[in-house]
């Protein structure tokens, strides 16, 4: 979600995780790191979504790209990264 100029929270990205069934199920812990440069917003993720990512609308003037990494520790260390 993002906050528009009117202060409203708007959805622009959907991520679905696989359903897990059974007794004593532990909910999925989904982790993202977002890094912004002058022309690209990169969303790093460590678990594959069901049916990929869905960008419903891009409110930004930058390209949005997605990159899978099995470990997000190094990306979290980048100054200005949001997680």
C-alpha positions in Angstrom: 0.0 0.0 0.0 1.0 3.6 -0.4 -0.5 6.9 0.8 -1.7 9.2 -1.9 -1.8 13.0 -1.9 -5.1 13.0 -0.2 -3.8 10.9 2.7 -5.7 7.8 1.6 -4.0 4.4 1.8 -4.2 2.7 -1.7 -3.3 -0.8 -2.7 -1.0 -1.1 -5.7 0.6 -4.5 -5.2 -0.8 -7.9 -4.4 1.2 -10.9 -3.1 -0.5 -14.2 -2.3 1.2 -16.9 -0.2 0.4 -20.6 -0.4 -2.2 -21.9 2.0 -0.8 -24.2 4.7 -3.2 -26.7 6.2 -3.0 -28.9 9.3 -2.8 -28.9 13.0 -0.4 -26.6 14.7 0.2 -24.6 11.4 2.6 -21.7 11.7 1.7 -18.8 9.5 4.0 -17.9 6.7 6.6 -15.2 7.6 6.9 -13.2 4.4 9.8 -10.8 4.1 10.3 -8.0 1.6 13.0 -5.3 1.2 12.3 -2.3 -1.0 15.1 -0.3 -2.5 14.6 2.9 -4.5 17.0 4.4 -7.0 16.5 7.4 -9.3 14.6 5.4 -11.9 13.6 2.0 -10.4 11.9 0.7 -7.3 13.1 -2.8 -6.6 11.2 -5.2 -4.4 13.4 -8.1 -3.1 11.6 -11.2 -1.7 12.6 -14.6 -0.3 9.5 -16.7 -0.8 7.8 -17.2 -4.2 4.2 -15.9 -4.3 1.3 -17.9 -5.7 0.6 -16.7 -9.3 3.4 -14.1 -9.1 3.1 -10.5 -8.1 0.1 -8.4 -9.3 0.7 -4.7 -9.8 -2.8 -3.2 -9.9 -1.6 0.3 -10.7 1.7 1.9 -10.6 1.3 5.3 -8.9 5.0 6.0 -9.2 6.9 7.5 -12.2 9.5 4.7 -11.8 9.6 1.2 -13.0 8.8 -1.5 -10.4 10.9 -4.7 -10.6 10.9 -7.8 -8.5 14.0 -9.9 -7.6 14.1 -13.2 -5.7 16.9 -13.7 -3.2 17.1 -16.7 -0.9 18.6 -14.5 1.9 17.7 -10.8 2.3 20.5 -10.0 4.9 22.8 -8.2 2.5 20.0 -6.2 1.0 18.8 -5.1 4.4 22.2 -3.6 5.1 21.9 -1.2 2.2 21.4 2.3 3.5 17.9 3.6 2.8 16.4 0.1 2.2 12.9 -0.3 3.6 11.7 -3.6 5.1 
